[in-house]
Amino acid sequence: MKKTVTLTIGNTDFIFNVTANDHSDFIDSVSRGGSVCGASHNFAMRSIDKTQKDDLKTLLDASPGAEVQIAGALKGEFAPELDIAVKK
């Protein structure tokens, strides 16, 4: 499964092509106690459209913590929360 997500950051539209594997790698890394910043950076850089990779890298270098916000938005769009209840 692959989903294209467009995030407008500042005045620029960034196109991300998020795959189930990218999402799983992000969740697995954070769940194992890895760096949230590192996992978020990797998730964003793996998912960004190839033509915008340099622009995203420049943005991330200039905006500490942006990778966590971007990864959160990507995760929310790729795997939205479901309303789940346990029936007794």
C-alpha positions in Angstrom: 0.0 0.0 0.0 1.2 3.5 -0.9 -0.5 6.8 -0.1 0.5 10.2 -1.5 0.2 12.9 1.1 0.7 16.6 0.4 1.8 18.7 3.4 1.9 22.5 3.0 4.8 23.7 5.2 5.2 27.4 5.2 4.4 28.4 1.6 5.7 25.1 0.0 3.7 22.0 -0.8 5.7 18.9 -0.1 4.6 15.6 -1.6 5.3 12.5 0.4 4.8 8.9 -1.0 4.2 7.0 2.2 4.4 3.2 2.0 3.3 0.6 4.6 6.9 -0.4 5.0 8.0 3.2 5.7 5.2 3.6 8.3 6.1 0.2 9.9 9.8 1.1 10.1 8.9 4.4 11.9 6.6 2.7 14.4 9.0 -0.2 15.0 11.9 2.2 15.6 10.1 4.3 18.1 8.6 1.2 19.8 12.0 -0.3 20.3 13.1 2.8 22.2 14.9 4.5 19.3 15.3 8.2 18.9 12.0 9.8 18.0 13.8 12.6 16.2 15.9 10.1 14.2 13.0 7.9 13.4 10.9 10.9 12.3 13.8 12.2 10.2 14.2 8.9 8.4 10.4 8.5 7.9 10.2 12.0 6.3 13.3 11.6 4.1 12.3 8.1 2.9 8.8 9.3 2.0 9.5 12.6 0.4 9.2 12.8 -3.4 12.6 12.5 -5.0 12.4 15.9 -6.6 12.0 17.6 -3.3 14.5 15.7 -1.2 17.1 18.6 -1.1 14.4 21.2 -0.3 13.1 19.0 2.6 16.7 18.5 3.9 17.2 22.3 3.9 14.0 22.8 5.8 14.9 20.2 8.4 18.4 21.6 8.9 16.9 25.1 9.5 14.0 24.0 11.7 14.9 21.8 14.7 12.1 19.5 15.6 10.3 19.9 12.3 10.8 16.2 11.5 8.7 15.2 14.5 5.8 17.4 13.4 6.1 16.2 9.8 6.2 12.5 10.8 3.2 13.1 13.1 1.2 14.6 10.2 2.2 11.8 7.8 1.3 9.1 10.3 -2.1 10.7 11.0 -2.9 10.8 7.3 -1.5 7.3 6.5 -3.0 5.5 9.4 -5.9 7.5 10.8 -7.3 6.6 14.2 -10.1 4.1 14.2 -13.0 4.2 16.6 -12.6 0.8 18.3 -14.6 -0.5 21.2 -14.5 -3.9 22.9 -17.9 -5.4 23.1 -18.7 -7.3 26.4 
